[in-house]
Amino acid sequence: MIKYLMAASLLLAGCSSEKQTISAPSPDLPHKPATAAPLSLYTFDCGSIEISDLDAFSSTGDYAGQIDKFTNTCYLIRHPQGDLLWDLGLPHSLAGAGPQSQDIFTISLERTLTEQLADIGLSAQDIEFISLSHSHFDHSGQAALFPDSQWLVNKDEFDYMFSTDANKTQNVAFTDLNKSIHSGNHDVFGDGSVMILELPGHTPGHSALQVNLVESGPILLTGDLYHRSESRELKRVPRFNSNEAQTRESMEVFEALARDSGARVIIQHEPADVVTLPKSPAFLR
């Protein structure tokens, strides 16, 4: 288990033969919410993360000595043209092994994504697409369970994932996946209903996800643009982000979009946000 926890140290430090395709950039802002696509959004429990000292999560120093417990979530977006898994959680080998600790992190995982998919009658082979908000260990840990899915990846994040020997080792499960590499915002199904939003700074190719549900309205999944509600309110930037100035620019873009679209914002590590979502097998439509 320790090899996975060592990725936490990499996070604090700064964190193929296949043909690769590069999609044309989408417009700077996503489409307006789609009204015709019968989308559904499932929330999966992808682990928990206890932090013994939050100092690393604010460059201003005001979190020093504080503790917190993050939820870790993954999402299934079902669309007539295919299924997309957004974020892949903690490593699947942790499932049922109990809490594992290193540095400031204690992590645990009860059930794998494939086990939770089985609860709603799906298998890994049914998932057409996977995509990450970013490649940190708590968002990328179960890629090996989806060898047949197409990986939708931001070009800057892809380059970052394989830029050093340490990164290559951490991301080895992604090496042989079928890849579709995009730049800028990416319209997953071509109808504006599911948009991958390029919001760099946490990592070079960090992204958020907008899902324009017909009944529930637009949902914005933040990735790790924010880790806590207070981080959003105070615009706190983790010390380990790749670029603080870029992060702050992304925050401005995100907040303008949230305001203009009236979207419901879900901070993926914030228990107070996640608890408002239905637990699988229930879902939003």
C-alpha positions in Angstrom: 0.0 0.0 0.0 2.9 2.3 0.7 3.8 2.8 -2.9 0.4 4.5 -3.4 0.8 6.6 -0.3 4.2 7.8 -1.6 2.2 9.6 -4.3 0.9 11.8 -1.5 4.5 13.0 -1.0 4.8 13.7 -4.7 1.6 15.7 -4.4 3.1 17.8 -1.7 6.3 18.2 -3.5 4.5 19.7 -6.5 2.8 17.4 -6.7 2.8 4.8 -26.4 2.6 3.2 -29.5 -1.1 4.0 -29.9 -2.2 6.7 -32.3 -3.2 9.8 -30.3 -5.9 12.2 -31.5 -6.0 15.9 -30.6 -9.5 17.4 -30.7 -10.0 21.0 -31.7 -10.4 23.4 -28.8 -14.0 24.1 -27.8 -15.1 27.8 -27.4 -13.8 29.6 -24.4 -17.1 29.2 -22.6 -19.3 26.1 -22.6 -22.6 25.9 -24.4 -25.8 26.8 -22.7 -27.5 23.9 -20.9 -28.9 21.3 -23.2 -32.6 20.7 -23.0 -33.0 17.5 -25.0 -30.4 15.1 -23.7 -31.8 12.7 -21.1 -28.7 12.7 -18.9 -28.3 11.1 -15.5 -25.6 11.7 -12.8 -24.5 9.1 -10.3 -22.3 9.8 -7.3 -19.8 7.1 -6.1 -17.9 6.9 -2.9 -14.2 6.7 -3.9 -12.7 6.8 -0.4 -11.9 9.2 2.5 -8.9 11.3 3.3 -8.0 12.5 6.8 -5.5 15.3 6.9 -3.6 15.8 10.2 -2.3 19.3 9.3 -4.0 21.4 6.6 -1.1 23.9 6.3 -0.3 22.5 2.8 -3.8 23.5 1.6 -3.4 27.3 2.0 -0.4 29.4 0.8 -1.3 32.1 3.3 -0.5 29.9 6.3 -3.9 30.3 8.0 -4.7 26.6 7.9 -1.6 25.5 9.9 -2.4 23.0 12.7 -6.0 22.5 11.5 -7.3 19.0 10.8 -10.1 17.9 8.4 -11.6 14.9 6.7 -12.3 15.0 3.0 -14.7 12.8 1.1 -13.4 11.5 -2.2 -16.0 11.2 -4.9 -16.3 9.8 -8.5 -19.2 10.4 -10.9 -20.9 8.4 -13.6 -22.6 10.5 -16.3 -25.0 8.4 -18.5 -25.8 9.8 -21.9 -27.5 8.2 -24.9 -24.1 8.2 -26.7 -22.2 6.6 -23.9 -21.2 6.5 -20.3 -18.5 8.7 -18.8 -16.7 8.1 -15.5 -15.3 11.4 -14.0 -12.4 10.8 -11.7 -11.2 7.4 -10.6 -10.6 7.7 -6.9 -8.1 6.1 -4.5 -6.2 3.0 -5.7 -8.5 0.0 -5.9 -6.0 -2.2 -4.0 -6.9 -0.3 -0.9 -10.5 -1.5 -0.9 -11.3 -3.2 2.5 -7.7 -2.9 3.7 -8.4 -0.4 6.4 -6.8 3.1 6.9 -3.3 3.6 5.5 -1.1 6.5 6.7 1.8 8.5 5.5 2.9 12.1 6.1 -0.3 14.2 6.7 -2.7 11.8 5.0 -4.7 8.8 6.2 -6.6 7.3 3.4 -9.2 4.5 3.1 -11.5 2.9 0.5 -14.4 0.6 1.2 -15.4 -0.5 -2.3 -14.0 -0.3 -5.8 -15.7 1.5 -8.7 -16.4 -1.8 -10.4 -18.2 -3.1 -7.3 -20.4 0.1 -7.2 -21.1 -0.1 -11.0 -22.3 -3.7 -10.4 -24.9 -2.3 -8.0 -26.6 -0.5 -11.0 -26.1 -3.4 -13.4 -23.0 -2.2 -15.2 -19.5 -3.5 -15.7 -16.2 -1.9 -16.6 -16.8 -3.0 -20.2 -19.9 -0.8 -20.3 -18.0 2.4 -19.7 -17.1 4.1 -23.0 -15.2 7.0 -21.5 -13.1 7.9 -18.5 -11.7 11.3 -17.6 -9.8 12.9 -14.7 -10.1 16.3 -13.2 -6.3 15.9 -12.7 -3.8 13.1 -12.1 -3.1 13.3 -8.3 -3.2 9.9 -6.6 -6.7 10.3 -5.1 -8.3 11.0 -8.5 -6.5 8.5 -10.7 -6.2 5.3 -8.6 -8.5 2.9 -10.4 -7.5 3.3 -14.1 -6.4 -0.3 -14.3 -10.0 -1.4 -13.9 -11.0 0.2 -17.2 -8.6 -1.0 -19.9 -11.2 -0.9 -22.6 -12.5 2.6 -22.0 -11.4 5.7 -24.0 -9.4 8.1 -21.9 -10.3 11.8 -22.5 -7.4 13.8 -21.4 -6.2 17.4 -21.5 -3.0 17.8 -23.5 -1.2 19.8 -20.7 -2.2 17.2 -18.1 -1.1 14.4 -20.3 2.3 16.0 -20.8 2.6 16.6 -17.1 1.6 13.0 -16.2 4.6 11.6 -18.2 7.1 14.5 -17.7 9.3 12.8 -15.1 10.2 9.3 -14.1 8.3 9.6 -10.9 5.1 10.8 -12.7 5.5 8.0 -15.3 5.7 5.4 -12.5 2.6 6.8 -10.8 0.7 6.9 -14.0 1.8 3.6 -15.5 -1.8 2.3 -15.6 -2.7 5.0 -18.2 0.2 4.1 -20.6 -1.7 1.7 -22.8 -5.2 3.2 -22.7 -6.9 4.3 -25.8 -6.4 8.1 -25.6 -8.3 11.1 -27.0 -6.2 14.2 -26.2 -7.9 17.6 -26.3 -6.9 21.2 -25.6 -9.1 23.9 -24.1 -12.7 23.1 -23.1 -14.0 19.8 -24.5 -17.6 19.0 -25.5 -17.8 15.3 -24.7 -20.9 14.3 -26.7 -21.0 17.3 -29.1 -24.4 18.6 -27.8 -23.2 20.9 -25.0 -24.6 18.6 -22.3 -21.3 17.5 -20.8 -18.4 19.9 -20.9 -14.8 19.3 -19.6 -13.6 22.8 -18.6 -10.0 23.6 -18.7 -9.1 25.3 -15.4 -5.4 25.0 -14.9 -3.3 25.8 -11.8 -3.8 23.0 -9.4 -2.0 20.9 -12.0 -1.0 22.1 -15.5 -4.1 20.6 -17.2 -6.6 20.6 -14.3 -10.2 20.5 -15.3 -13.7 20.8 -13.9 -16.9 19.2 -15.3 -20.2 20.9 -16.2 -23.2 18.5 -16.6 -26.4 20.2 -17.8 -29.1 18.0 -16.4 -32.6 18.5 -17.8 -34.5 18.3 -14.5 -31.9 19.3 -12.0 -30.3 22.0 -14.1 -26.5 22.6 -14.5 -24.1 21.0 -12.1 -20.5 22.1 -11.8 -18.0 19.5 -10.4 -15.0 21.4 -9.2 -12.2 18.8 -9.3 -9.6 20.2 -7.0 -10.0 23.9 -7.9 -11.3 24.0 -4.3 -11.0 21.4 -1.6 -13.3 22.9 1.0 -16.2 25.4 1.1 -14.0 27.8 3.1 -11.3 27.5 0.4 -13.8 28.7 -2.1 -15.1 31.5 0.1 -11.6 32.8 0.9 -9.9 31.8 -2.4 -7.3 29.7 -0.7 -4.7 28.1 -2.9 -2.8 24.9 -1.8 1.0 25.3 -1.5 1.5 22.3 -3.8 -0.4 23.7 -6.7 1.6 23.9 -9.9 0.9 27.6 -10.4 -0.9 29.9 -7.9 -1.5 32.8 -10.3 -3.0 30.5 -12.8 -5.2 28.9 -10.1 -6.6 32.3 -9.2 -7.4 33.1 -12.9 -9.2 29.7 -13.1 -11.2 30.6 -10.0 -12.3 33.8 -11.6 -13.4 32.0 -14.8 -15.2 29.3 -12.7 -17.1 31.8 -10.6 -18.2 33.8 -13.6 -19.5 30.6 -15.2 -21.2 29.5 -12.0 -22.9 32.9 -11.6 -23.9 33.3 -15.2 -25.3 29.7 -15.6 -26.9 29.5 -12.1 -25.1 26.1 -11.8 -25.1 24.1 -8.6 -21.5 23.8 -7.4 -20.3 20.6 -5.9 -16.8 20.7 -4.3 -15.8 17.1 -4.7 -13.9 16.8 -1.4 -16.5 18.7 0.6 -18.7 16.4 2.7 -21.3 19.2 3.1 -21.7 19.3 -0.7 -21.6 15.6 -1.4 -24.2 14.8 1.2 -26.7 16.8 -0.8 -26.4 14.4 -3.8 -28.4 11.2 -4.0 -26.4 8.1 -3.2 -26.1 5.5 -5.9 -28.2 3.6 -7.0 -30.3 6.8 -6.8 -29.2 9.6 -9.2 -29.9 13.1 -10.6 -31.7 13.5 -13.9 
